[in-house]
Amino acid sequence: MPRFARGHCNGMLLVLGLRATVRVLARLVGSCGRCGNRGPHEVVESVRKFTFFFVPLFRVGAARYFQTCTNCGLETPLTEAQARSTTPSPHMLGPQDAPRQAPQDRR
Ligand SMILES: [Zn+2]
């Protein structure tokens, strides 16, 4: 949600604000820790920018990274390195994602 402030300064109207810009870095398939649904998850970068008359000028603070379940909306914070990597983070993998063991020979 954009947040804006309007102020009058010597008869001039100033429209200042902060706006969060969200960018999807990747789409992964994983299991959600909350709803349990195995489906698409989005790796998202969120950056807040200072706006002047609704024009974004510069970044405010550090970017936030998280993984979002597209089913229930659960947001799991990620580090930048995790977000930049294309492999799913280990905590998103459920037991069904573990490497399957080869059937043992029964002799
Ligand atoms: Zn979910």
Boltz pocket constraint, residues with backbone or C-beta under 6 A from the ligand:
constraints:
  - pocket:
      binder: B
      contacts: [[A, 32], [A, 33], [A, 34], [A, 35], [A, 36], [A, 37], [A, 69], [A, 70], [A, 71], [A, 72], [A, 73], [A, 74]]
      max_distance: 6.0
